Amino acid sequence: MVASVESDGPDGSILTVSGTPRVGALSTPWGEEIHAAAIEAQLFAALEPSIEMARSNPIVMLQADHRRVEALFARIGSRADEERAELVRQLVSALRVHMELEETHVYPLLAAQVDADLAEEAEVEHQLARDAVAQLEELTPDEPGFDAALVMVMAGIEHHVQEEETEAFPGLVARVDADQLEELARQLTSLRAELVQRDMAPPKESRPPRPKRPSEGRQQPRNKRKAAKINPDESTKADLIQQAKKAGVSGYSHMSKADLAKAISRAK
């Protein structure tokens, strides 16, 4: 075959191909498979440095979380109601893991070496996001208020992501040395594995407490104070989660409002 290129004016050209194509090894299905495998190997080899950098770069990790959440928002908005419930579950799980990663390791570093006010503002935005997510969780996709709650979550997350990627993350890169960033990546990877494993574990069945038999001849001391019971209907789930964290309750992210109230009352 012969190919030639001819001018077609100042801004264009014409490609002309003539002749009969030669039939070689690559023209067979077997040859095409070999050729595709070679291209795939070259592609992975070219991407390996980027993949390795993503594993050791905490900023790339956190930005990847942002992109995943954005993709879930788009999928929830375009799916039927019966598919949205599972996508919302994935969204809530992804947001909880991401926020706990940042609050545990990223924001303390941000406050210490970049900007304490910026770290505090990010914490406040996380709490607002938790409140909005809690409202979203209380609705099913076919309820009238679901779309409005989803839009509220999306707006808050979009604003938060923009501030992190334009202020917080560049500040960390500029002020934190390479060894600290590498250690941060290690911490995030370790904690993420722990949180994902906890999120995938089936919830433990709660057994009702056994009734205590009063001992004969013994009475409860009069000065013993009973733990104040918390009414789950008087607080949002986000508030209960914050109280659970302060009280040292473990596994709070998988609890219902009623379970959170009981666990907090027992811990106090």
C-alpha positions, 0 to 999 in steps of 0.5 A: 500500500502507498500513502501520500499527503497533499495540501488542501489549502493553508489549513488542511491536507488530504491523505490518499491511500492506494494499493492492496493491503498486505496480509501478515501475522497481525492481520489474523485474530491471533496476531491482533491479540498479540498486538493488543497484549503488547500495547496493554503491556506498554500502557501499564509500563507507562502508567506504573510510575503514576500508580506508584506515586499515587500509593505514596502521595497522600494528596493524590489519595485524598483527591481520588476520594473526592473524584469517587464521591463526585462520581457517586453523586452523578450516578445517584442523580441518573439512576432509578429509585431502586438503584439509588439506595445502594449508591447512597450507602456507598456514598455515605460509607465513602464520606465517613471513611474520608472524613475520619482519615482527614480528621485523624491525620490530615487536619492536625498536620494542617493546623500545626504546620499550615493554618490552624484557622483553615483546619478548624474551618474544615472540621466545621464543614465536616460537621455540617456535612455529617448533619446533611448526610444524616438527613439524607440517610433518614429518607428513602429515594422515593420520598419527596424530600430525598432530592432536596437533601441530596442537593444539600449534601452535594453543595456542601461537599462541592464547596469543601472539596474546592477549598481543600484542593485550592488552599489546604492541599497546596499548603500542605505540599508547600509547608510539609517536607517529603518525609512527613508526606510519606509518613502521612501516606502510610498513616492514611493507607493503614487507617483506611484499611482498618476503616474499610474492614470495619465498614464491611463487617456485619453488625453485631447482634445486640442482646437484651441485658439479663435481668439482675436478681436482687441479693437477699438482705442487700440494698442498692446504696442510696447515693448511687446515681443512675446514668441519664438516659438519652432520648434518640428522638431529641437529637440528630444522628450527627449529634449522637455520633459526636457524643459517642466519639467524646464518650469513647464509644467504639463502632458508632458509625454502624449504629442506629440512633437508638443504639447510639443513645443506649451506648452513650448512656452506658458510657457516661 
